[in-house]
């Protein structure tokens, strides 16, 4: 298993592949908010939108490609994920602009036989690919993007959707944490897969602000501003100060409405 930190994304590889996960998530969130705000005329107050904006700014986004060989033919399945909880948990109850739809979050994601967006699910009972909190007060690592993807692949292997012993290539918006890295190593031990993870270096690594991190941060602000444009009256938008880097440890591409 190998890890590669990226601080200079000159070929836009990281922004492109992580952007796929961001776009899928933002589109699903926009559709969910459209349903959640329908009783309120489709408008959402800045206060009610605030927690969703924070989630888009702080979440870890992951794009993983799992390739395996079956009867001499190579197949690839793409697993996307974002860290965090279900959409309804970001509703601000002090500002009743939103009512959670009855539909599960998964219904709002564009998925097919090749691309799937992973939400927190039930781990495979026979697998030890699980989050491993090591100190009190850290976020629930079961909601980490990498954990969601790894557990989904384990389930797919168990259910015969994909083969074991494949190759897993990942693009992640931040360095895997002290829980996700052991889970990745356990995944290798259980599946015999070859794993390579590229991650954006910056922000939560000693407060660094690398060019790769800055480009991704700009992309986050684009989807945040688009979300505001969709659900509120026009207002002046400002970017958060660079002196306060954001990531999902501190709490935790355009949005276009798709049919």
C-alpha positions in Angstrom: 0.0 0.0 0.0 1.3 3.5 -0.9 0.3 7.0 0.0 1.2 10.1 -2.1 0.7 13.6 -0.8 0.0 16.2 -3.4 0.7 19.9 -2.8 1.2 21.0 -6.4 -1.7 19.8 -8.6 -0.3 21.2 -11.8 -2.1 18.7 -14.0 -5.4 19.2 -12.1 -5.6 15.5 -11.5 -6.7 15.8 -7.8 -9.2 18.6 -8.5 -10.7 16.7 -11.4 -11.3 13.4 -9.6 -12.2 14.8 -6.2 -14.4 17.3 -8.1 -16.5 14.3 -9.3 -17.3 13.4 -5.8 -18.0 17.0 -4.8 -20.4 17.5 -7.8 -22.3 14.3 -7.1 -22.7 15.3 -3.4 -23.7 18.9 -4.2 -26.3 17.8 -6.8 -27.8 15.3 -4.4 -27.9 18.0 -1.6 -29.5 20.5 -3.9 -32.3 18.0 -4.9 -32.8 17.1 -1.2 -33.0 20.8 -0.2 -35.5 21.4 -3.0 -37.8 18.8 -1.5 -37.1 19.9 2.1 -38.0 23.5 1.3 -40.9 22.9 -1.0 -43.5 23.8 1.7 -41.6 27.1 2.2 -41.8 28.1 -1.5 -38.3 26.8 -2.2 -36.6 29.6 -0.3 -34.2 28.9 2.5 -32.9 31.5 5.0 -29.1 32.1 5.3 -29.4 30.8 8.9 -31.0 27.5 7.7 -28.4 27.1 4.9 -25.4 27.8 7.2 -24.9 24.2 8.4 -25.1 22.8 4.9 -22.6 25.4 3.7 -20.3 24.3 6.5 -20.6 20.7 5.5 -19.6 21.5 1.9 -16.6 23.4 3.2 -15.4 20.9 5.7 -16.3 17.5 4.4 -13.6 15.1 3.2 -14.4 14.0 -0.4 -13.1 10.8 -1.8 -13.0 9.2 -5.3 -11.9 5.6 -5.4 -11.6 3.3 -8.4 -11.6 -0.4 -7.7 -10.4 -2.6 -10.6 -10.5 -6.4 -10.7 -10.1 -9.2 -13.2 -12.8 -11.7 -14.0 -12.3 -14.4 -16.5 -9.4 -12.5 -18.1 -11.4 -9.2 -18.4 -10.7 -6.1 -16.3 -13.7 -4.4 -14.7 -13.7 -1.1 -12.8 -16.2 0.2 -10.3 -16.1 3.8 -8.9 -16.9 4.5 -5.3 -17.5 8.1 -4.2 -18.1 9.4 -0.7 -18.1 12.4 1.6 -17.5 12.4 5.3 -20.4 13.5 7.5 -23.9 12.4 8.6 -27.3 12.3 6.8 -28.6 15.5 5.3 -31.4 15.8 7.8 -28.9 16.1 10.7 -27.8 19.5 9.3 -31.3 21.1 9.7 -31.2 24.0 12.1 -34.3 23.5 14.2 -34.3 27.2 15.2 -35.1 28.2 11.6 -37.9 26.0 10.4 -37.4 26.6 6.7 -36.8 22.9 6.1 -38.7 19.7 6.6 -36.8 16.5 6.0 -38.3 14.5 3.1 -39.5 10.9 3.6 -37.1 9.6 0.9 -33.7 8.3 2.0 -30.6 10.3 1.1 -29.5 7.6 -1.3 -32.4 8.3 -3.6 -31.0 11.7 -4.4 -27.6 10.5 -5.7 -27.1 9.7 -9.4 -25.8 6.1 -9.4 -25.5 3.2 -11.9 -23.7 -0.1 -12.3 -20.4 1.6 -12.6 -20.5 4.7 -10.2 -21.9 4.6 -6.7 -22.0 7.1 -3.9 -21.5 5.5 -0.5 -23.3 6.5 2.6 -22.8 5.1 6.1 -23.9 1.5 6.1 -23.7 -1.7 8.2 -20.2 -3.1 8.2 -19.7 -6.7 7.1 -19.9 -8.9 10.1 -16.8 -10.9 9.0 -14.7 -7.8 8.4 -12.4 -5.9 10.7 -12.4 -2.9 8.3 -13.9 -0.6 10.9 -13.1 2.9 12.4 -10.8 2.8 15.3 -11.2 5.9 17.6 -8.1 6.3 19.7 -9.0 9.2 22.0 -12.1 10.6 23.6 -13.8 13.5 21.8 -12.7 12.9 18.2 -15.4 12.8 15.5 -17.3 9.6 14.8 -14.9 8.0 12.3 -17.7 5.7 11.0 -18.7 8.7 9.0 -15.3 9.2 7.3 -15.4 9.0 3.5 -12.7 6.4 3.3 -14.4 4.1 5.8 -17.7 4.3 3.9 -15.9 3.3 0.7 -13.9 0.5 2.2 -16.9 -1.1 3.9 -18.9 -0.8 0.7 -16.2 -2.7 -1.3 -16.0 -5.4 1.4 -19.8 -5.8 1.1 -19.6 -5.9 -2.7 -16.9 -8.6 -2.6 -18.9 -10.6 -0.1 -22.0 -10.4 -2.2 -20.2 -11.2 -5.4 -20.6 -7.9 -7.2 -16.8 -7.4 -7.5 -13.8 -9.7 -7.2 -11.2 -9.7 -4.4 -7.5 -9.1 -5.0 -8.0 -6.1 -7.2 -6.4 -2.7 -7.4 -7.8 0.3 -5.5 -6.8 3.8 -6.6 -7.9 6.7 -4.4 -8.1 10.5 -4.6 -8.9 12.1 -1.2 -9.3 15.7 -0.2 -7.1 15.4 2.9 -4.6 13.0 4.5 -6.2 9.8 5.8 -6.6 10.1 9.6 -5.3 7.8 12.4 -8.4 5.7 12.0 -8.7 5.5 8.2 -5.1 4.5 7.6 -5.3 1.4 9.7 -8.6 0.6 8.0 -6.9 0.8 4.6 -4.2 -1.6 5.8 -6.8 -4.0 7.2 -8.6 -3.8 3.8 -5.4 -4.9 2.1 -5.0 -7.8 4.5 -8.5 -9.0 4.1 -8.9 -8.6 0.3 -5.3 -9.0 -1.0 -5.9 -5.8 -3.0 -3.1 -3.4 -4.1 -3.9 0.1 -2.7 -2.6 3.5 -3.8 -4.0 6.7 -2.2 -3.3 10.2 -3.4 -4.4 13.0 -1.0 -4.3 16.7 -1.0 -1.7 18.1 1.4 -2.5 21.2 3.3 -4.8 22.9 5.7 -4.9 20.4 8.5 -1.2 19.6 8.2 0.3 22.2 10.5 -1.9 24.9 9.0 -0.2 24.7 5.6 -2.1 26.3 2.6 -0.6 24.5 -0.4 -1.6 25.4 -4.0 -3.5 22.1 -4.3 -5.5 22.8 -1.1 -6.2 26.4 -2.3 -7.6 25.2 -5.6 -9.8 22.7 -3.9 -11.0 25.3 -1.4 -11.9 27.6 -4.3 -14.0 24.8 -5.8 -15.7 24.3 -2.5 -16.7 28.0 -2.4 -18.1 27.7 -6.0 -20.5 25.0 -5.0 -21.4 26.8 -1.7 -22.2 30.0 -3.6 -24.2 28.1 -6.2 -26.2 26.6 -3.3 -27.0 30.0 -1.9 -28.0 31.2 -5.4 -30.5 28.4 -5.8 -32.3 28.7 -2.5 -32.1 32.3 -1.4 -32.6 35.9 -2.6 -29.5 37.5 -4.1 -27.1 38.6 -1.5 -23.4 39.6 -1.3 -21.2 36.6 -0.7 -17.8 36.7 0.9 -15.1 34.0 1.1 -14.1 32.8 4.5 -10.8 34.1 5.8 -7.7 32.2 4.8 -6.5 32.5 8.4 -9.0 29.9 9.4 -8.5 26.7 7.4 -11.6 24.5 7.3 -11.7 20.7 7.4 -14.1 18.1 8.9 -12.0 17.7 12.0 -13.1 21.1 13.2 -16.7 19.9 13.3 -17.7 17.8 10.0 -17.9 22.0 -10.2 -21.0 23.8 -9.7 -24.3 22.8 -8.3 -26.8 22.1 -11.1 -30.3 20.7 -10.7 -30.5 17.4 -12.6 -33.6 15.5 -13.3 
